[in-house]
Structure formats: structure tokens, C-alpha cells
Amino acid sequence: MKTESNTVLITGGASGIGYALAERFLDAGNTVLICGRREDKLKEARAKRPELHIFACDVADPQGRQGLLEWATGNFPTLNVLVNNAGIQQRIALASSPSVEAIRNELIINLEAPIHLSTLFIPHFLKQKEAAIVNVTSGLSFSPLAMVPVYSATKAALHSFTLSLRHQLKGTPVSVVEVIPPAVDTDLGGVGLHKFGAPIDEFADSIWEQLKDGAEEAAYGMAAEASWASRDQLDTMFERMNQPR
Ligand SMILES: NC(=O)c1ccc[n+]([C@@H]2O[C@H](COP(=O)([O-])OP(=O)(O)OC[C@H]3O[C@@H](n4cnc5c(N)ncnc54)[C@H](OP(=O)(O)O)[C@@H]3O)[C@@H](O)[C@H]2O)c1
């Protein structure tokens, strides 16, 4: 994908990885739109970077996705990049009767939403000279962290979907890119739970360089290793990551 002269929509762009990517797209002269559920977070982001265009919406809601499409393409007809970044992560003890609502919510936000949003935006993107859909998956797409079992499953599925999406859009103006983060120090899953992760700017700088180089898969650290690992290596990685604490 090209990294200049785009109009970019980043879901979940007010914090963490989404915001770090938003800053880099802005610095490279792109027009950047961000959305999320918390209006105060969106306003906070715009206070830091007044060039940002913000829209409050819940991507768990199909009507929220439709509203996002209408706002984004109606106000920014040159929109040509969608970054499916919004996500949640829940620790779930599978033997403790977790609620189906919690399970479903994670499936919907992390998997149904990016799939549906991709299909909603494709017709608009097909009319652009160049466009891209960027899906943010995870190193856990390849080797799950058992304490976040639904999350890991959604990311494995989003990786799979990304391959199919890229295949189906081959030969069109729409390229499909996967960003594969390792643990990164953000508020994912709750404040302070990802302190052990890579510093956000170090991660985002590396991803940005890879995007500029035209990578179809931009990965970092352990996630890069996992994305290339053999089955034996993945088994070892799984054992190491899931040691009893
Ligand atoms: N941090 C890591 O270690 C890591 C590793 C691998 C992959 N990732 C992926 O990176 C992406 C970004 O996560 P992050 O680490 O940057 O965490 P984060 O700071 O918590 O960002 C998640 C963003 O998604 C938004 N969001 C969540 N549910 C939403 C919904 N229903 N509708 C609209 N927006 C929603 C949140 O905003 P609101 O709460 O205001 O809606 C928030 O801005 C996620 O897909 C995550 O799975 C993160």
C-alpha cells in the first residue's frame, strides 16, 4: 500500500496502536479519521492532533458500522484506506461458566466487525485508484495465549479471513495488509495489563517502516517469529507462553 496521499479511517484510533498509526499517517501528510465508542477519548486524541477527524460509534453494532460508512464516505469521498484496528481482550476461565454475552461480544468486536466493515467499504474502495484494507491481527493468531482463549481464536480467524480477502481482491485496486503485533504496552484488556509489552512507539515505528516498504504483512518481535514458525516451533512457543503461573 502507499503511505502518502491517502484518506485513512482507523477504527479504535483514539488510543494505543490505532492512535500510534494515526500519528504516523498524519505525519506523512495523510487525512486521518478515527472512531471509537468513548467520545472523551476521541476528543482527547483530537486535542493532541487537531487534524484528526473523529466519529463516535460502536463497531459491535451493524447499524453503527453502516453509520460509520455513511459518515466517512459521505464527508470524505476520497476515503481509500480502512484500518480494522478496534478490538477487546478478555481473560476467560473456560471452566467457570463464562457468560455467552461476554463471549459473543468479543467475537463480534474482534471478528464480525472487521469482516463486515471490509465488505461494507469494498464497493467504495473499488472506485478508487488505489485503496487498502489493513487488518490488525496478533502474534496470538499463530500461537494462542490460553488465558485469553476467545481473543486468540478471533485473531486466528481474522488472520485466515485476511488471506481470503487478499486472494479475492487480487487484481483490483484494493490491497490487503496484515499488521501482526506482539504484546505491546497499551491499555488492551484493562489499564496496566500490558505493561510487559513492547513500547508503543518502538513497535509503531517498525510497522510504519514496513508499511512504507510495501509489506503485505507487517510484524514485530515475537509476533514476527510466530508468523513464520514451523509447527514444532509453534508447539514450543505455546508451551513457553502458557506455563502455569
Ligand atoms: N496491545 C497488544 O499487546 C496487542 C497485541 C496484538 C494485537 N493487538 C490488537 O491491536 C488492536 C488495538 O489494541 P490496543 O492494544 O491499541 O488496545 P486499546 O488501546 O485498548 O485500543 C483498542 C481500541 O479499540 C476501540 N474499540 C474497542 N471496542 C470497540 C467498539 N465496539 N467500537 C469501536 N471501537 C472500539 C477502543 O476504543 P473505545 O473503548 O473508546 O471504543 C480503543 O480505542 C486490537 O485489535 C488488538 O487486538 C494488540
The ligand as an SDF file (V2000), in Angstrom:
LIG
                    3D

 48 52  0  0  0  0  0  0  0  0999 V2000
   -1.5730   -4.3650   22.7920 N   0  0  0  0  0  0  0  0  0  0  0  0
   -1.2510   -5.5820   22.4170 C   0  0  0  0  0  0  0  0  0  0  0  0
   -0.4810   -6.2750   23.0950 O   0  0  0  0  0  0  0  0  0  0  0  0
   -1.8050   -6.1370   21.1310 C   0  0  0  0  0  0  0  0  0  0  0  0
   -1.2160   -7.2770   20.5990 C   0  0  0  0  0  0  0  0  0  0  0  0
   -1.7200   -7.8220   19.4200 C   0  0  0  0  0  0  0  0  0  0  0  0
   -2.7930   -7.2150   18.7980 C   0  0  0  0  0  0  0  0  0  0  0  0
   -3.3590   -6.1080   19.3380 N   0  0  0  0  0  0  0  0  0  0  0  0
   -4.5210   -5.5330   18.6510 C   0  0  0  0  0  0  0  0  0  0  0  0
   -4.3300   -4.1770   18.3920 O   0  0  0  0  0  0  0  0  0  0  0  0
   -5.6020   -3.5290   18.2990 C   0  0  0  0  0  0  0  0  0  0  0  0
   -5.5800   -2.2680   19.1310 C   0  0  0  0  0  0  0  0  0  0  0  0
   -5.4560   -2.6030   20.5110 O   0  0  0  0  0  0  0  0  0  0  0  0
   -4.5660   -1.7600   21.5330 P   0  0  0  0  0  0  0  0  0  0  0  0
   -3.5520   -2.6610   22.0700 O   0  0  0  0  0  0  0  0  0  0  0  0
   -4.1670   -0.4810   20.9270 O   0  0  0  0  0  0  0  0  0  0  0  0
   -5.6060   -1.5380   22.7310 O   0  0  0  0  0  0  0  0  0  0  0  0
   -6.5240   -0.2850   23.0960 P   0  0  0  0  0  0  0  0  0  0  0  0
   -5.7220    0.9230   23.3890 O   0  0  0  0  0  0  0  0  0  0  0  0
   -7.4700   -0.7890   24.1320 O   0  0  0  0  0  0  0  0  0  0  0  0
   -7.2850    0.0110   21.7340 O   0  0  0  0  0  0  0  0  0  0  0  0
   -8.4640   -0.6020   21.3490 C   0  0  0  0  0  0  0  0  0  0  0  0
   -9.3220    0.4610   20.6810 C   0  0  0  0  0  0  0  0  0  0  0  0
  -10.4730   -0.1740   20.1280 O   0  0  0  0  0  0  0  0  0  0  0  0
  -11.5940    0.6320   20.4220 C   0  0  0  0  0  0  0  0  0  0  0  0
  -12.7760   -0.2220   20.4790 N   0  0  0  0  0  0  0  0  0  0  0  0
  -12.9590   -1.3450   21.2350 C   0  0  0  0  0  0  0  0  0  0  0  0
  -14.1860   -1.8300   21.0530 N   0  0  0  0  0  0  0  0  0  0  0  0
  -14.8040   -1.0030   20.1640 C   0  0  0  0  0  0  0  0  0  0  0  0
  -16.0960   -0.9760   19.6140 C   0  0  0  0  0  0  0  0  0  0  0  0
  -17.0160   -1.8890   19.9390 N   0  0  0  0  0  0  0  0  0  0  0  0
  -16.3990    0.0010   18.7290 N   0  0  0  0  0  0  0  0  0  0  0  0
  -15.4710    0.9380   18.4070 C   0  0  0  0  0  0  0  0  0  0  0  0
  -14.2240    0.9660   18.9070 N   0  0  0  0  0  0  0  0  0  0  0  0
  -13.9000    0.0060   19.7890 C   0  0  0  0  0  0  0  0  0  0  0  0
  -11.2840    1.2760   21.7810 C   0  0  0  0  0  0  0  0  0  0  0  0
  -11.9670    2.4960   21.9670 O   0  0  0  0  0  0  0  0  0  0  0  0
  -13.3240    2.5860   22.8270 P   0  0  0  0  0  0  0  0  0  0  0  0
  -13.1140    1.7370   24.0560 O   0  0  0  0  0  0  0  0  0  0  0  0
  -13.4590    4.0360   23.1150 O   0  0  0  0  0  0  0  0  0  0  0  0
  -14.3970    2.0660   21.9450 O   0  0  0  0  0  0  0  0  0  0  0  0
   -9.7990    1.5180   21.6780 C   0  0  0  0  0  0  0  0  0  0  0  0
   -9.5120    2.7960   21.1510 O   0  0  0  0  0  0  0  0  0  0  0  0
   -6.6360   -4.5600   18.7680 C   0  0  0  0  0  0  0  0  0  0  0  0
   -7.2410   -5.1590   17.6550 O   0  0  0  0  0  0  0  0  0  0  0  0
   -5.7840   -5.5720   19.4950 C   0  0  0  0  0  0  0  0  0  0  0  0
   -6.3690   -6.8460   19.4990 O   0  0  0  0  0  0  0  0  0  0  0  0
   -2.8830   -5.5460   20.4810 C   0  0  0  0  0  0  0  0  0  0  0  0
  1  2  1  0
  2  3  2  0
  2  4  1  0
  4  5  1  0
  4 48  2  0
  5  6  2  0
  6  7  1  0
  7  8  2  0
  8  9  1  0
  8 48  1  0
  9 10  1  0
  9 46  1  0
 10 11  1  0
 11 12  1  0
 11 44  1  0
 12 13  1  0
 13 14  1  0
 14 15  2  0
 14 16  1  0
 14 17  1  0
 17 18  1  0
 18 19  2  0
 18 20  1  0
 18 21  1  0
 21 22  1  0
 22 23  1  0
 23 24  1  0
 23 42  1  0
 24 25  1  0
 25 26  1  0
 25 36  1  0
 26 27  1  0
 26 35  1  0
 27 28  2  0
 28 29  1  0
 29 30  1  0
 29 35  2  0
 30 31  1  0
 30 32  2  0
 32 33  1  0
 33 34  2  0
 34 35  1  0
 36 37  1  0
 36 42  1  0
 37 38  1  0
 38 39  2  0
 38 40  1  0
 38 41  1  0
 42 43  1  0
 44 45  1  0
 44 46  1  0
 46 47  1  0
M  CHG  2   8   1  16  -1
M  END
$$$$
